[in-house]
């Protein structure tokens, strides 16, 4: 479906802060619910636009195939064009029917560490903040005129403060800080030069000692999974290790939702997407000690998922930390310029990063039906941010979560023991 295009920038010159030439520019909008219909344009644009790996067509369409379509998510891909026909932006949006209200959000938001538009490289030079807000208002009106895309509230989360070298125009909305931040480090020189600049001599000595102890259990090797079978096997190990680790900490399993495991396995092993994927592990003897799922896009390595074998005899020697060092060296060897640790404020990210990225959320009530869902979302995010950004509250919450998780696992094991054996 393609809705009739509308001219988004109307006679609102008094609102705009740009020069007169900019005021005369227009942005035309079209909305599509069929990803295949705009695949060519999307792929071409992502090659020249400012965006992250999470806004590529392959990432979003793979999610939609495995999860979105099954859950009844309505895609609303917005394409904005300048008067000369060039694409100004692509916004991968979606309309989701929840229990009591319909929500406008980012498409594939659950698996995106960053949610953002794809922007033309000169977007910020051609569109002032006030003009973007006018375009956004027109877009919301356009969506509300379509019965299939009407929504009761808006939830746009995990939006980075910048997209490429530009300010993210969505930060011009009424936004609040996300409970988490994101972190990245800039790569330069060779691995030894980078490593020596980042780690003290005492830390490097401890790293060597731990690796020596680890090698007593078998040869230590960094392995990049090569073929589809090895990729799927390594990723299955990663998900198993990650699930066990999250359960110990009282956190819900990331891969329990229907379609989530299939999404990662398909994206990682599909020949059409494997050029973006790096699945690797650290082997200690015959044990797969740590595993990783990363993406390479542009000049950046995205560190998306990582795990290590917490049940191994050598887990105290830091197989996960060793794996991260190998990944940094791998990215430098590829000639990449950035290593993005993505969302999360874990201590190891702070130790390696040189840049922190603020993430923002926007929530807005559109109709009275969306009011309860919107207000509860805002309240929960405020509580979550307070807990995460307050060390004492975070320690208490983490401890309570671990205890509750242990109780839940204990009860589950007891129920399994009491369950009658299957009939012969």
C-alpha positions as CSV (number, residue, x, y, z in Angstrom):
1,X,0.0,0.0,0.0
2,X,1.2,3.4,-0.9
3,X,-0.7,6.3,0.5
4,X,-1.1,9.4,-1.7
5,X,1.8,11.7,-1.3
6,X,1.3,15.0,0.5
7,X,3.5,18.0,0.7
8,X,4.7,18.1,4.2
9,X,6.3,21.6,4.4
10,X,3.5,24.1,4.0
11,X,3.3,27.8,4.5
12,X,4.9,28.0,8.0
13,X,7.7,30.3,7.3
14,X,7.3,32.1,10.6
15,X,8.3,28.9,12.4
16,X,11.5,28.2,10.5
17,X,14.9,29.3,11.7
18,X,16.8,28.6,8.5
19,X,17.7,31.0,5.6
20,X,15.0,32.0,3.1
21,X,16.2,29.5,0.5
22,X,15.6,26.7,3.0
23,X,12.1,27.9,3.8
24,X,11.1,27.4,0.2
25,X,12.2,23.7,0.1
26,X,9.5,21.1,0.5
27,X,9.5,17.5,1.7
28,X,7.0,15.1,0.2
29,X,5.9,12.0,2.2
30,X,4.8,8.6,1.2
31,X,4.0,5.6,3.5
32,X,4.5,2.0,2.6
33,X,3.5,-1.2,4.4
34,X,5.2,-3.6,1.9
35,X,8.9,-3.8,2.5
36,X,9.5,-5.6,-0.7
37,X,8.1,-2.7,-2.7
38,X,10.7,-0.3,-1.5
39,X,13.6,-2.8,-1.1
40,X,15.6,-1.4,-4.0
41,X,15.4,2.2,-2.9
42,X,16.1,1.3,0.7
43,X,19.2,-0.7,-0.1
44,X,20.5,2.0,-2.4
45,X,19.8,4.7,0.2
46,X,21.4,2.9,3.2
47,X,24.7,2.8,1.2
48,X,24.9,6.6,1.0
49,X,22.8,7.6,4.1
50,X,23.7,8.3,7.7
51,X,22.4,5.3,9.6
52,X,23.4,2.4,11.8
53,X,23.5,-1.3,11.1
54,X,20.1,-1.6,12.8
55,X,18.4,0.4,10.1
56,X,19.6,-1.7,7.2
57,X,16.9,-3.4,5.0
58,X,18.3,-6.9,5.8
59,X,18.1,-6.4,9.6
60,X,14.6,-5.0,9.6
61,X,13.1,-7.3,7.0
62,X,14.6,-10.4,8.6
63,X,12.9,-9.4,11.9
64,X,9.6,-8.6,10.1
65,X,9.7,-12.0,8.4
66,X,10.3,-14.0,11.6
67,X,8.5,-11.9,14.2
68,X,6.6,-8.9,12.9
69,X,4.3,-10.6,10.4
70,X,3.5,-13.4,13.0
71,X,2.6,-10.8,15.6
72,X,0.4,-8.8,13.3
73,X,2.7,-5.7,13.3
74,X,1.8,-3.2,10.5
75,X,4.8,-1.7,8.9
76,X,4.7,2.0,8.1
77,X,7.9,2.8,6.2
78,X,7.9,6.5,5.6
79,X,10.0,7.9,2.7
80,X,10.6,11.7,2.6
81,X,11.8,13.3,-0.6
82,X,13.2,16.7,-1.4
83,X,11.6,18.7,-4.2
84,X,14.4,17.5,-6.6
85,X,13.3,13.9,-5.9
86,X,16.2,12.9,-3.8
87,X,15.4,10.9,-0.7
88,X,15.6,13.0,2.5
89,X,15.0,10.2,5.0
90,X,13.5,6.8,5.5
91,X,11.7,6.1,8.8
92,X,11.1,2.4,9.6
93,X,8.0,2.9,11.7
94,X,5.2,0.4,12.7
95,X,1.8,0.3,14.2
96,X,1.3,-2.4,16.9
97,X,-2.1,-3.4,18.3
98,X,-1.6,-4.0,22.1
99,X,-4.3,-5.1,24.5
100,X,-6.2,-1.9,25.0
101,X,-4.5,0.6,22.6
102,X,-2.7,0.9,19.3
103,X,0.9,2.1,19.4
104,X,3.2,3.9,16.9
105,X,6.8,2.8,17.3
106,X,9.9,1.9,15.5
107,X,9.8,-1.3,13.3
108,X,11.9,-4.1,14.8
109,X,12.6,-2.0,17.9
110,X,13.0,-5.1,20.1
111,X,16.2,-6.2,18.3
112,X,17.6,-2.7,17.6
113,X,20.1,-1.3,20.1
114,X,19.6,2.0,18.3
115,X,16.3,3.2,16.7
116,X,16.6,6.0,14.3
117,X,15.8,7.2,10.7
118,X,18.1,6.9,7.8
119,X,19.1,10.4,6.8
120,X,20.5,12.0,3.7
121,X,24.1,13.2,4.4
122,X,23.0,16.8,3.9
123,X,19.7,16.5,5.7
124,X,20.6,18.7,8.6
125,X,21.8,21.4,6.2
126,X,18.6,21.4,4.3
127,X,16.0,20.9,7.1
128,X,16.0,23.1,10.1
129,X,14.6,21.7,13.5
130,X,11.3,23.6,13.1
131,X,10.8,22.3,9.6
132,X,11.4,18.7,10.8
133,X,8.8,19.2,13.5
134,X,6.3,20.5,10.9
135,X,7.0,17.4,8.7
136,X,6.5,15.2,11.7
137,X,3.2,16.8,12.5
138,X,2.1,16.3,8.9
139,X,3.2,12.7,9.0
140,X,1.2,12.0,12.1
141,X,-1.9,13.5,10.4
142,X,-1.3,11.3,7.3
143,X,-1.1,8.1,9.4
144,X,-4.2,9.0,11.3
145,X,-6.1,9.3,8.1
146,X,-5.4,5.7,7.2
147,X,-7.7,3.3,9.2
148,X,-4.9,0.6,9.3
149,X,-2.3,3.0,10.7
150,X,-4.3,5.0,13.2
151,X,-2.7,4.9,16.7
152,X,-3.6,5.9,20.2
153,X,-0.1,6.7,21.5
154,X,3.5,7.0,20.4
155,X,6.5,5.2,21.9
156,X,9.8,5.9,20.2
157,X,12.7,4.6,22.3
158,X,16.5,4.1,22.3
159,X,17.1,7.0,19.9
160,X,20.7,8.0,19.7
161,X,21.6,11.7,20.0
162,X,23.4,11.6,16.6
163,X,22.9,9.7,13.4
164,X,26.3,9.6,11.6
165,X,27.7,13.1,11.9
166,X,24.3,14.7,12.3
167,X,22.1,15.5,15.2
168,X,19.2,13.1,15.3
169,X,16.1,15.2,14.3
170,X,13.9,13.0,16.6
171,X,15.7,14.6,19.6
172,X,13.8,17.8,18.7
173,X,10.7,16.1,20.0
174,X,9.8,16.1,23.6
175,X,12.3,13.5,24.7
176,X,13.6,12.1,28.0
177,X,16.9,10.2,28.6
178,X,16.6,6.4,28.2
179,X,17.5,4.4,31.3
180,X,20.7,3.3,29.6
181,X,23.4,4.9,27.5
182,X,25.7,3.6,24.8
183,X,29.5,3.5,24.4
184,X,32.0,3.2,21.7
185,X,35.8,3.6,21.1
186,X,37.7,4.9,18.2
187,X,40.3,2.6,16.6
188,X,43.6,3.6,15.3
189,X,47.1,2.2,14.7
190,X,47.7,-1.5,15.2
191,X,46.5,-3.7,18.0
192,X,49.6,-3.4,20.2
193,X,49.6,0.4,19.9
194,X,45.9,0.5,20.8
195,X,46.2,-2.0,23.6
196,X,49.1,-0.2,25.2
197,X,47.3,3.1,25.1
198,X,44.1,1.7,26.7
199,X,45.5,-0.6,29.4
200,X,48.2,0.0,32.0
201,X,51.3,-2.2,32.3
202,X,49.8,-3.8,35.5
203,X,46.6,-4.7,33.7
204,X,48.4,-6.1,30.7
205,X,50.5,-8.2,33.0
206,X,47.3,-9.6,34.7
207,X,45.8,-10.3,31.2
208,X,48.9,-12.4,30.3
209,X,48.8,-14.2,33.6
210,X,45.1,-15.1,33.2
211,X,45.7,-16.3,29.6
212,X,48.6,-18.5,30.8
213,X,46.4,-20.1,33.5
214,X,43.6,-20.6,30.9
215,X,46.1,-22.3,28.5
216,X,46.7,-25.0,31.2
217,X,43.2,-26.3,30.3
218,X,44.0,-26.5,26.6
219,X,45.1,-24.5,23.6
220,X,43.5,-21.0,23.6
221,X,42.3,-20.1,20.1
222,X,40.2,-17.2,18.6
223,X,37.9,-18.7,15.9
224,X,35.8,-16.8,13.4
225,X,32.9,-19.1,12.3
226,X,33.3,-19.7,8.6
227,X,30.4,-21.7,7.1
228,X,26.7,-21.7,7.9
229,X,26.8,-24.8,10.0
230,X,29.6,-23.5,12.2
231,X,27.9,-20.1,12.5
232,X,24.6,-21.6,13.6
233,X,26.4,-23.9,16.1
234,X,28.4,-21.1,17.6
235,X,25.4,-18.9,17.8
236,X,23.3,-21.6,19.5
237,X,26.1,-22.0,22.1
238,X,26.0,-18.2,22.6
239,X,22.3,-18.2,23.2
240,X,22.5,-21.1,25.6
241,X,25.3,-19.5,27.6
242,X,23.5,-16.2,27.6
243,X,20.2,-17.6,28.7
244,X,21.9,-19.4,31.7
245,X,23.7,-16.2,32.7
246,X,20.6,-14.2,32.6
247,X,18.7,-16.8,34.6
248,X,21.4,-16.6,37.3
249,X,20.9,-12.8,37.5
250,X,17.1,-13.1,37.6
251,X,16.7,-11.6,34.1
252,X,14.2,-12.8,31.5
253,X,15.6,-14.9,28.7
254,X,16.3,-12.7,25.7
255,X,15.6,-15.7,23.4
256,X,12.4,-16.9,24.9
257,X,10.1,-14.9,22.7
258,X,8.8,-16.7,19.7
259,X,10.9,-16.1,16.6
260,X,13.8,-14.4,18.4
261,X,16.2,-17.4,18.1
262,X,15.2,-18.0,14.5
263,X,15.8,-14.3,13.7
264,X,19.4,-14.3,14.8
265,X,20.1,-17.8,13.4
266,X,18.7,-16.8,10.0
267,X,20.3,-13.4,9.8
268,X,23.7,-14.8,10.8
269,X,23.7,-17.8,8.4
270,X,21.8,-16.5,5.4
271,X,24.3,-16.0,2.5
272,X,22.6,-12.7,1.6
273,X,23.4,-11.2,5.0
274,X,26.5,-12.9,6.1
275,X,28.7,-10.1,4.7
276,X,27.5,-8.0,7.6
277,X,27.8,-10.7,10.3
278,X,30.8,-11.7,12.4
279,X,30.2,-14.7,14.7
280,X,33.2,-15.8,16.7
281,X,34.3,-17.7,19.8
282,X,37.3,-18.4,22.0
283,X,38.1,-22.1,22.3
284,X,40.0,-23.5,25.2
285,X,41.0,-27.0,24.2
286,X,37.7,-28.6,23.1
287,X,35.5,-26.2,25.2
288,X,33.8,-23.3,23.5
289,X,34.6,-20.8,26.2
290,X,33.1,-17.6,24.9
291,X,31.0,-16.6,21.9
292,X,30.0,-13.4,20.1
293,X,27.6,-12.0,17.5
294,X,28.7,-8.8,15.9
295,X,28.0,-6.8,12.8
296,X,30.3,-4.9,10.5
297,X,28.7,-1.9,8.7
298,X,30.4,1.0,7.2
299,X,33.6,1.7,9.3
300,X,32.1,0.3,12.5
301,X,32.1,-3.0,14.4
302,X,28.9,-3.4,16.4
303,X,29.3,-5.6,19.5
304,X,25.7,-6.9,19.7
305,X,25.7,-10.2,21.7
306,X,28.4,-11.9,23.8
307,X,28.5,-14.7,26.3
308,X,31.0,-16.9,28.1
309,X,30.9,-20.3,29.8
310,X,30.3,-19.5,33.4
311,X,30.4,-23.2,34.4
312,X,33.9,-23.9,33.1
313,X,36.8,-24.6,35.4
314,X,38.6,-21.6,33.9
315,X,35.7,-19.1,34.0
316,X,37.5,-17.1,36.7
317,X,40.4,-16.4,34.3
318,X,38.2,-14.2,32.1
319,X,37.4,-15.9,28.8
320,X,34.9,-13.2,28.0
321,X,37.5,-10.4,28.6
322,X,40.0,-12.3,26.4
323,X,37.4,-12.7,23.7
324,X,36.7,-8.9,23.7
325,X,40.4,-8.2,23.3
326,X,40.5,-10.5,20.3
327,X,37.5,-8.8,18.8
328,X,39.1,-5.4,19.2
329,X,42.2,-6.7,17.5
330,X,40.1,-8.2,14.7
331,X,38.3,-4.9,14.1
332,X,41.6,-3.1,13.9
333,X,42.9,-5.7,11.5
334,X,39.9,-5.0,9.2
335,X,40.8,-1.3,9.1
336,X,37.6,-0.2,10.9
337,X,37.5,3.1,12.7
338,X,35.0,2.5,15.4
339,X,34.1,-0.3,17.8
340,X,30.5,0.3,19.1
341,X,29.7,-1.5,22.3
342,X,26.0,-0.5,21.7
343,X,23.4,0.0,24.5
344,X,24.3,-0.7,28.1
345,X,26.5,0.9,30.8
346,X,28.4,-2.3,31.8
347,X,31.8,-1.6,33.5
348,X,33.9,-3.2,30.8
349,X,32.4,-0.9,28.2
350,X,33.4,2.1,30.2
351,X,36.9,0.8,30.6
352,X,37.5,0.6,26.8
353,X,35.3,3.4,25.4
354,X,36.3,7.0,24.7
355,X,32.9,8.2,23.7
356,X,29.5,8.0,25.4
357,X,26.3,8.3,23.4
358,X,23.0,9.5,25.0
359,X,19.9,7.7,24.1
360,X,16.4,9.3,24.2
361,X,12.8,8.2,24.4
362,X,9.7,10.0,23.2
363,X,6.2,9.1,24.4
364,X,3.0,10.9,23.6
365,X,-0.8,10.4,24.1
366,X,-2.8,10.7,20.8
367,X,-6.2,9.5,21.9
368,X,-7.8,8.8,25.3
369,X,-7.4,5.1,24.8
370,X,-3.6,5.5,24.7
371,X,-3.4,7.5,28.0
372,X,-3.0,4.5,30.4
373,X,-0.4,2.8,28.3
374,X,1.6,6.0,27.6
375,X,1.6,7.1,31.2
376,X,2.6,3.7,32.6
377,X,5.4,3.5,30.0
378,X,6.7,7.0,31.0
379,X,6.5,6.1,34.8
380,X,8.3,2.8,34.3
381,X,11.2,4.4,32.3
382,X,11.6,7.1,35.0
383,X,11.8,4.4,37.7
384,X,14.2,2.3,35.7
385,X,16.5,5.2,34.9
386,X,16.6,6.2,38.6
387,X,17.5,2.7,39.6
388,X,20.2,2.3,36.9
389,X,21.8,5.7,37.4
390,X,21.8,5.4,41.2
391,X,24.6,3.0,42.3
392,X,23.0,1.9,45.6
393,X,19.6,1.5,44.1
394,X,21.1,-0.6,41.3
395,X,23.0,-2.8,43.7
396,X,19.9,-3.5,45.8
397,X,17.7,-4.1,42.7
398,X,20.3,-6.5,41.2
399,X,20.5,-8.4,44.4
400,X,16.8,-8.7,44.8
401,X,16.5,-9.8,41.2
402,X,19.1,-12.5,41.7
403,X,17.3,-13.8,44.8
404,X,13.9,-13.9,43.1
405,X,15.5,-15.6,40.1
406,X,17.0,-18.3,42.4
407,X,13.6,-18.9,44.0
408,X,11.9,-19.2,40.7
409,X,14.5,-21.7,39.4
410,X,14.2,-23.7,42.6
411,X,10.5,-23.9,42.3
412,X,10.7,-24.9,38.7
413,X,13.2,-27.7,39.6
414,X,10.9,-28.9,42.4
415,X,7.9,-29.0,40.0
416,X,9.9,-31.0,37.5
417,X,10.8,-33.6,40.2
418,X,7.2,-33.9,41.3
419,X,5.8,-34.2,37.7
420,X,4.8,-37.8,36.9
421,X,7.0,-39.6,34.3
422,X,5.5,-39.7,30.8
423,X,3.3,-42.7,30.0
424,X,5.0,-45.6,28.3
